[in-house]
Amino acid sequence: MLSKEAFVAGITIIKKAFIGWQFDLNDNVQVNLWYSAFQNLTDKQFNELVYEYLSNNKQPPMCIKSLT
């Protein structure tokens, strides 16, 4: 199961890579919605997903499905 710490770390990496990405880590509704989509992944799987996304995309994710 994905730890909250690994989830926040992955989202932070995406935010740093795409400076204009409007993901608010202080918005509990947004965080919980996105976390629920990935909660069954391991920390390693989520980390790999984040770096794969960064390697293959020039735009920030527009929705949860763009990361899956």
N, C-alpha and C positions, 0 to 999 in steps of 0.2 A: 504494500500500500504506500502511496506517495505521501511523504512527510510534508507538513506545512512549510517547514524550513526549506526543503528542496524546491517546492513549488514557488515560494517567494523568491528564492535565488534565481530560478529559471526565468521568471517574469521580469526580474530586475535586469538580467542579462539582455533580454529582448528590449526592454525600455532603454538601456544604454546603447544598444545597436541601432535602434530606431528612435531617435531623440524626440520626434513629434508624436510618438504613440501615446494615445490618451487612455492608458490603463491606470486607474487610481487604486493603489494598494490600500488606501484608507477607506474605500467604499466596500463595506462588507458584503453587500448584495452582489456586486461585480466579482469580487474575489471568490465568494462561495459558488457562484454560477460557473466560473471558469474552473475552479478546483474540482467541482463535482464531475466535470467532463474527463478529468485525468486522474482521479483518485485511485483508480484500480491499477495504475502503472506503478512500477517501482521507481525509486529515486533515479536509478541508472537509466531506465527507459525514458523517463521524462527529460533528463539531461541530454540524452542522445537525440530526442525529438527536437529540443530547443536548438541544438547545434546543427542538426540537419536542416531545420527551417532557415536558420541564418545562412547556411551555405547555399541554399537553393532559391532564396527570395530577395528581392530588392525593396519590397514594401513591408510594412508591419502587418501583422495579422489583423484582418478586418472582422473576423468572427472566430468562434471556437473551432469550427470545422476546418478553418484554414491551417490549423496546427495538427489536426488529426490525420 
